[in-house]
Amino acid sequence: MSIELLDATALLLVAMMRAAVPLALAALGELVTEKSGVLNLGVEGMMLTGAVAAFAATVSTGSMTFGLLAAMLAGMAMALLFGFLTLYLLTNQVATGLALTIFGIGLSAFVGQGFVGQTVEPMAAVSLGALSQIPLIGKLVFGQDPMVYLTLALTGVIWWFFARARAGLVVRAVGESPHAAHAIGYPVRLIRLGAVLFGGACCGLAGAYLSLVYTPMWVEGMTAGRGWIALALVVFATWRPWRALLGAWLFGGITIIQLHVQGMGVDLPSQVLSMLPYLATIVVLVLISRDSTRIRLNAPASIGKVFHPEG
Amino acid sequence: MAHKPSFMPRLEPRGHASPSMVYLTPLLALVVTLLAGGLLFQVLGFNAPEALYTFFISPLTTAYGLGELVVKATPLALCAIGLALGFRGNVWNIGAEGQLTFGAIFGGGVALACYDMEGWWILPLMVVAGMVGGMLWGAIPAFLKTRFHASEILVSLMLTYVATLILSLLVHGPWRDPEGFNFPESRIFSDSALLPVLLAETRLHFGALFALAAVVGGWFIIARTFVGFQIKVMGLTPAAGGYAGFSQRKVVWLSFLVSGALAGLAGVSEVAGPIGQLQPTVSPGYGFTAIIVAFLGRLHPVGILLAALLMALSYLGGEAVQIGMGLPLAVTGVFQGMLLFFLLASDVLIRYRVRFGRPQQEAKA
């Protein structure tokens, strides 16, 4: 292969990893939430709230750091609402998650009205001088934006947490058998709330990446179903962090290929190409769910079930 | 187990569900939503009573407004009655929006194919086509769920995006109005393909009768048929349903086919009613709002009818505060989301009592 082709491939991979960031962050957050036994279908709503909060805060303060912080707080506030309802008022998790998404779509559109049409300076890529200039791998390994590295690091930390840390074991115990964990004396609801809040913060960040880095602007409903794709990725990953990241890269790749094919002027209507990520999600779900034993063995046993300490 | 002395409110399980709370909690949720909404308006710097009046009362002061209320409640009720059937059986179809879109595509396709024709048979054919379209789109998640165990929640939602893109493809391409100055819209349907208006000076159309028929039909299935009973049992205790020999597959298929058909009917009623042509978007999210309607109506057809009217009002109210007070239209979504939250939260009162102070007796282990 010629150097040019390799270089183009490297650039394609860079674009793929960028497109994967929001999917990966949201999927990792939801993975932690689900490991504790809680199914939060509000990912899309939390992402949108995070996106609008990040954009508003960055435009108002001029600081992207504040924007990212605001996104995490906004995502956590939404998650807190969900956690309070499902864990303390014992509401149905599916219905409450749907409500969170509907509410998030409305709230973000409401808050974002005044910010439509504005732009922010997108997050700069890391520059390590000579290292980032190395042909082929320079851009790919040393020249991405900080959030790409954060995503990688987060994947590693979550893997370590569930595989090696004692606290991770407790979260898993709560997700597998909340009554047993409660009997031993673990505060099941608090632990679950923590996992829900972590999920909210991650989804907020995922949304912030869209409005600050990926498209640098606020558009109503800009997540375009990514929250739901992230939910599917958790199943695809059979609740394993590295597989979630891999799945996100796969979907990032589909998005990028679809954009490039449109750019190359292939004679296919743009709508057909835009369908690809959604159709791919369905295909992936079918392939992974076919083996129901594998899902049953990997899914947290108490997922989606209401837990009340007094029985 | 030792309990620390506490004045925190606690939840104590009731022996059985409180029947009065089943009907009281939607009202409670509505009152709390009004209070929270008023607070929101006040915080935004508006006069709360005036804003609430504009949102909830002013749309109902004209005959046209009342007609619009029914026009918007029609698709909501149609979708929600189908969804409620599934929700009762723990089947989560959240893609009614996509099934509605497919109903619009199929029904609208018939209307465009019969553009140069006249005849009483065109409308019934469109209605049947719309219902078949919705059913087909609903059959996909049902098939993938029963055959491959794929989550019906995610599949039905993904298909909503696909359906919207297919509609967009059609109105940008083959179905675009040849005399439409390149706007992505179909021809305006011929008179034979438009639902008759029931009340002069309003847009109240024949589709409202479909919704009423669906209320009666939905009630009949739930209350008077064995299938309705099976769905209910499978939803409450799948294990008991399994022992009784009820089939989960059947519940999934039935839920999706019925809700798909009703959503499709809503879709064709929209394009043959108030819209009168195919456009890239044929619904402001009726299929999603129907989820709220189903819960607010307690999954019961009559309750759904009332809830659909209330949610229709939230659309009209959003438009009213946009025109009258310059608030963004998205305030509708905020109200809808809040209402569902408060409803879910207050539902805890159905199965639990709120108690203050320390428990009277030791809790069960």
Interface residues (C-beta under 8 A of the other chain):
Chain A: L41 L81 L85 L89 L90 T91 N92 V94 A95 T96 L98 A99 L100 I102 F103 G104 I105 G106 L107 A109 F110 Q113 A183 E220 A224 G225 W228 I229 L231 A232 V235 P269 Q271 V272 S274 M275 Y278 L279 T281 I282 L285 V286 S289 R290 S292 I295 H308 P309 E310 G311
Chain B: L11 E12 P13 W92 I94 L144 F148 H149 A150 S151 I153 L154 V155 L157 M158 L159 Y161 V162 L165 I166 S168 L169 H172 G173 F288 T289 I291 I292 F295 P328 A330 V331 T332 G333 V334 F335 Q336 G337 M338 L340 F341 L344 A345 D347 V348 R351 Y352 A363 K364 A365
